[in-house]
Amino acid sequence: MTSEISGESVTGSRRDVSFFAEKSIIFDSPQAFLEGDIRPGLITVEAGGLNIDVLYEPAGSKTTVVIFHAALSRENVTLPMFTGRRITQDGPVNRIYVSDPGLYADPELTLSWYAGTSTLPLQTVLPPIIERLVVEAGGDRLMFFGASGGGFAAMFYSRLFPESLAVAVNPQTVLKNFPAYTLRQFTERAFPNFTQTEVLDHAVCSDLRIPYTESFPNYVIYIQNERDDHREKHLEPFLEAIGDKGRVAVVFGDWGDGHVAPPNEYLRDFLSNLTGSPGPWRDAVRAVAS
């Protein structure tokens, strides 16, 4: 079943869609979305008592980019959060922006890695939603993009779409290697009544080395700031674990001390070159690696 709203808050005070002038369409279940009619704009899929908010912008392109946001800059930020418009503005590509529904679980959450909650197994629920939108948009090239926590999501979901490309900026790959406070906040608030070990070892995929060791059907371009401790805690463990290093290209840069992303201009040019180049992602990864 679907319904239409115009700026109405659905998931408590943290959610506000009044920014979107066009009407939004809501599906009351993932199955309703998969079977229903969709159109460009804000699409909301209700699942597990939360809202999966997606901004769908087809452009008739052969390339579709799925974009995941990083951690929120502070608590009590209004959702949904859609970022990446400025760095994907060059060239006609289909865009699918996904806001992390796990952040609706608690107003103090700033990061939940698109891993879901105790009521919403997002890592299982989201892939068919993305697939439906990708099919609707058309084209034959699919890219997933994200930075930091969004980079973890880009790498996780890209792997479920063979021959797709993940472009991840300073991503986490092993959540246990992330600062304890933020990790504890996520597990306690998104998965109450579960221990952290139960969440990370059983409820969600929290270590990308495990699935990527099992199979590597996609491609990854890994952009890493040299002076970020993520190089030692996330990049190096991932590279040590995977077998097929021909499917990953690592790009190093020096953008400052700590967990610092490249400037928007750098990323915009980088993504524009990727999406503007013809041919399979295999060729793009080889060109970056050379």
Residue pairs with C-beta under 8 A, 6 or more apart in sequence:
1 27
1 28
1 29
1 32
2 25
2 26
2 27
2 28
2 32
2 36
2 37
3 25
3 26
3 28
4 23
4 24
4 25
4 26
5 17
5 23
5 24
5 26
6 23
6 24
7 16
7 17
7 18
7 20
8 17
9 15
9 16
9 17
10 17
10 26
10 44
10 46
10 51
11 50
11 51
11 79
11 104
12 104
12 107
13 107
14 76
14 77
14 78
14 79
14 103
14 104
14 107
15 51
15 53
15 78
15 79
15 80
15 104
16 78
16 79
17 24
17 42
17 44
17 53
17 80
20 41
20 42
22 41
22 42
23 41
24 41
24 42
24 43
24 44
25 38
25 39
25 41
25 42
25 43
25 44
26 44
26 45
26 46
27 33
27 36
27 43
27 44
27 45
27 46
28 46
29 45
29 46
29 47
30 45
30 47
30 52
30 125
30 128
30 129
32 45
33 43
33 45
33 129
33 132
34 128
34 129
34 132
38 56
38 132
38 133
38 136
39 56
40 56
40 57
40 58
41 55
41 56
42 53
42 54
42 55
42 56
42 80
43 53
43 54
43 55
43 56
43 133
44 51
44 52
44 53
44 54
45 51
45 52
45 54
45 129
46 52
47 101
47 120
47 125
48 116
48 117
48 119
48 120
48 121
48 125
49 119
49 120
50 101
50 102
50 104
50 105
50 117
50 119
50 120
51 80
51 101
51 104
52 98
52 99
52 101
52 122
52 125
52 126
52 129
53 79
53 80
53 98
53 99
53 101
54 96
54 97
54 98
54 99
54 129
54 133
55 80
55 82
55 95
55 96
55 97
55 99
56 95
56 96
56 133
56 136
56 137
57 94
57 95
57 96
57 97
58 94
58 136
58 137
58 138
59 92
59 93
59 94
59 95
60 92
60 94
60 138
61 91
61 92
61 93
61 94
61 137
61 138
61 139
62 138
62 139
62 140
62 141
63 93
63 94
63 139
63 141
63 142
63 143
63 275
64 93
64 94
64 95
64 96
64 133
64 134
64 137
64 139
64 141
64 142
64 143
65 84
65 88
65 93
65 94
65 95
65 96
65 143
65 144
65 145
65 271
65 275
66 96
66 98
66 130
66 134
66 142
66 143
66 144
66 145
66 154
66 157
67 82
67 83
67 84
67 88
67 95
67 96
67 97
67 98
67 145
67 146
67 150
68 98
68 100
68 114
68 144
68 145
68 146
68 149
68 150
68 151
68 153
68 154
68 157
69 81
69 82
69 83
69 84
69 97
69 99
69 100
69 146
69 150
70 83
70 111
70 146
70 147
70 148
70 149
70 150
70 151
71 110
71 111
71 148
71 149
71 182
72 81
72 103
72 110
72 111
73 110
74 110
75 107
75 108
75 109
75 110
76 107
76 108
77 110
79 99
79 103
79 104
80 99
81 99
81 100
81 103
82 97
82 99
83 97
84 95
84 97
84 145
85 95
85 97
86 264
86 268
87 264
87 267
87 268
87 271
88 95
88 145
88 268
88 271
88 275
89 268
90 268
90 269
90 271
90 272
90 276
91 272
91 275
91 276
93 275
94 137
94 138
94 139
96 130
96 133
96 134
96 137
98 114
98 126
98 130
98 153
100 112
100 113
100 114
100 153
101 116
101 117
101 120
101 122
102 109
102 112
102 113
102 114
102 115
102 116
102 117
102 120
102 122
102 186
102 190
103 109
103 110
103 112
105 112
105 117
105 189
105 190
106 189
106 190
108 185
108 189
109 185
109 186
109 189
109 190
110 182
110 185
111 149
111 182
111 186
112 149
112 186
112 190
113 149
113 152
113 153
113 172
113 175
113 186
113 204
113 206
114 122
114 123
114 126
114 149
114 150
114 152
114 153
114 156
114 157
115 122
115 123
115 186
115 190
115 204
115 205
115 206
116 122
116 123
116 124
116 125
116 190
116 203
116 204
117 190
117 191
118 190
118 191
118 192
118 193
118 194
118 203
123 156
123 204
123 205
126 157
127 157
127 160
127 161
130 157
130 161
131 161
134 142
134 161
141 165
141 275
141 280
141 281
142 158
142 161
142 163
142 164
142 165
143 164
143 165
143 166
143 167
143 271
143 274
143 275
143 281
144 153
144 154
144 155
144 157
144 158
144 161
144 164
144 165
144 166
144 167
145 154
145 166
145 167
145 168
145 271
146 152
146 153
146 154
146 167
146 168
146 169
146 171
147 168
147 169
147 170
147 171
147 261
148 169
148 170
148 171
148 172
148 259
148 261
149 171
149 172
150 171
151 168
151 169
151 170
151 171
151 172
152 168
152 171
152 172
152 173
152 175
152 208
154 166
154 167
154 168
154 171
155 166
155 168
155 171
155 173
155 208
155 212
155 220
156 205
156 208
156 211
157 166
158 164
158 165
158 166
158 218
158 219
158 220
159 166
159 211
159 212
159 215
159 216
159 217
159 218
161 218
162 217
162 218
163 217
163 218
163 219
163 280
163 281
163 282
164 218
164 219
164 281
165 218
165 219
165 220
165 221
165 274
165 281
165 284
165 285
166 218
166 219
166 220
166 221
167 220
167 221
167 223
167 270
167 271
167 274
168 220
168 221
168 222
168 223
169 223
169 224
169 261
169 262
169 267
170 223
170 224
170 225
170 228
170 230
170 259
170 260
170 261
171 222
171 230
171 234
172 178
172 230
172 234
173 207
173 208
173 209
173 234
173 235
173 237
173 238
174 206
174 207
174 208
174 209
174 233
174 234
174 237
174 238
175 183
175 200
175 206
175 207
176 183
176 200
176 206
176 207
177 233
177 234
177 237
178 233
183 196
183 200
184 196
187 194
187 195
187 196
187 199
187 200
188 196
190 199
191 198
191 199
191 203
194 203
199 206
200 206
200 207
205 211
208 238
209 237
209 238
209 241
209 242
212 238
212 241
212 242
213 241
213 242
213 243
216 242
216 243
216 244
216 247
216 248
218 247
219 247
219 248
219 281
219 282
219 284
219 285
220 247
220 248
220 249
220 285
221 248
221 249
221 251
221 274
221 284
221 285
221 288
222 235
222 238
222 248
222 249
222 250
222 251
223 251
223 253
223 262
223 267
223 270
224 230
224 231
224 235
224 250
224 251
224 252
224 253
225 231
225 252
225 253
225 254
225 255
225 256
225 258
225 259
225 260
225 261
225 262
226 252
226 253
226 254
227 254
227 255
227 256
227 257
227 258
227 260
228 258
228 259
228 260
229 258
229 259
230 259
235 250
239 245
239 248
239 250
242 248
247 285
248 285
249 285
249 286
249 288
249 289
250 289
251 270
251 288
253 262
253 266
255 261
255 262
255 263
261 267
262 270
274 284
277 283
277 284
277 287
